[in-house]
């Protein structure tokens, strides 16, 4: 993010903030949520993305039109990147690093002076910057600072499975082997020429003015009726699924979604489907097909016919907040990405069936399991982190049925009441605005 005072009102204390998120919907949605909150406080926001992503994010609320401007940049072509790929939802996991190459190619058009207000184009003007991280603090502590990593070099998968030496107290948080392998890989350069951790460590550049690390709040999604502008909300398959939800008993359906960045394979999808079938539970499965395959090519033969009436499969983007808000939904099977955890648990109080893959997901899953609000699906660490359909079914049954499930649901609702305090969350945004003014 970059900001200055609104050039049209020099004496005003309002800001003009440029917001430029990475091309993953989990990030873009939260960046847009922050943009809306800044705009509702009277600040101007320029939200930057590609034309297709901007369209898929949906319309800006009419009351914010004067203060939120969307600027679109065409993503440059990169050899090997699938045609039409504009976000991580459009590419298989092994192609994401090519998307980073394309994203880096936006630097020149982003810097073009014709795109920005006249007051920003004065020679020598330096725009204050802030890094907006949509990650829980636990991940940042686990990764450590640049200096900590230089002093305590970590090179093996086992190094990342152990508690970092700069964390001096006992913790229930740890990485399993398949998660630690992904963290170790993030420290190695990829096709873009740098590692993901090199990008994170950019905040240590001499040109970056370090400011206090402050919370931006959870940026909890609004009411379900406010989510109509989200992508997928008006699609015919979603409308049919919404009608199906209307016919189901209260809190009887488990919503299943693994985000847009988790490295989900065909094998994962098949075992997940087998587990849902074995569980006997009602479910709505949001399926992101890797490699451009059709859902029918991913699911076990005859799966949709066997679960007809108690299970629905939706391909592509789903208006997740609308689904989670529905009275028929009683639990959430998730990869434990932070945005999904915020929406499912902290906003709507659903207990979790947890299937983490990379980044912060494992740490989030351990933390939520320790609080008794969910069950993690067991993994075979000797088999690359694979899991079995039978274990998925067992976890779903624990969360959706019996006294144990009722206790997890109660604890989830209690945690929502504590963490989902909207007055407190909005206060965090107010404090962030004050700091942006001070350090711009």
ABEGO torsion letter per residue (X at the ends): XBBBBBAABAABABBBBBBBBBBBAAAAAAAAAAAAAAAAAGBBBBBBBBAAAAAAAEBBBAAAAAABBBBBBBBBBBBGBBBGBABAAABBAAAAAAAAAAAAAAAAAAABAAABBAAAABBGBBBBBBBBBABBAAAAAAAEBAAAAAABBBABAAAAABBBAABABBBABBBBAAAAAAAAAAABBBAAGBBAAAAAAAAABAABBBBBBBBAEAGBBBBAAAAAABBGAABAAAAAAAAAAAABBBGABBBBBAEAABBBBAAAAAAAAAAAAAAGBBBBBBBBBBGGBBAAAABBBGAAAAABGABBBBBEBBBAAAAAABAABABBBBAGBAAAAAAAAAAAGBBBBBBBABEAAAAAAAAAAAAGABBBBBBBAAAGGBBBAAAAAAAAAAAABEAAAAAAAAAAAAAAAAAABAAAAAAAAAAAAAAAAAAX
